[in-house]
Amino acid sequence: MSFPKYLFLVLIFVLTGCDDFNPSADDKRQPIEIGIIGPDVGQNAPDFSLFDTEGYPRLMSAELVGQDGIVMYFTMWCPICDSHMSHLRTQVIPNFPNVKFFIIDFVSGTVAFSRTAQENNGYTDLTVLVDNTQEVKTLYEANMGITVVIDNAGIVRMNEYYKDATKLIETLTSLP
């Protein structure tokens, strides 16, 4: 069966009417709106309250008081997250005593299940917050391995996947 000529012409017509095949280097994304609440770097961090695995409520804005900032790492208790959290624990946290570090568990569902996962994975020395409704995950457009840094003024300074500690350390070092 041969390809009908009229379909070939339609295909050419559609392709030539599509986007420019010679893209420019211009960034066409919408600009970040500074001064509004949002998850993007430079925006005011959305405030939230979550329970930690010991059952205590934690309000983000209250946690910033007297600190240089906070770091939130979103986990699913998988091997990749385990390696990131181990790296955070040994290579980052000891060097930034005026920054609070929170592990955000958005999959366990309850404080009790999250506490069990925390204990089973050996992270009782870290503060784990339970995002059982995934509200904070949604507020920060986060997923597994996302690391968010918020400075003491409540401004998002980093919101990206944890690749290695280099970017995180640079961001933490530059906190006011």
Protein Blocks (a to p, Z undefined) as FASTA:
>chain_A
ZZdfklmmmmmmmmmmmccfbdcfbdfbdcddehiacfbehiacdddddddfkopacdfk
lmmgopabdcddddehiaklmmmmmmmmmmmmmmmmmbccddddfknopaklmmmmmmmn
opambccdddfkommmmmnopaehiacdddfkopafbdcddfblmlmmmmmmmpZZ
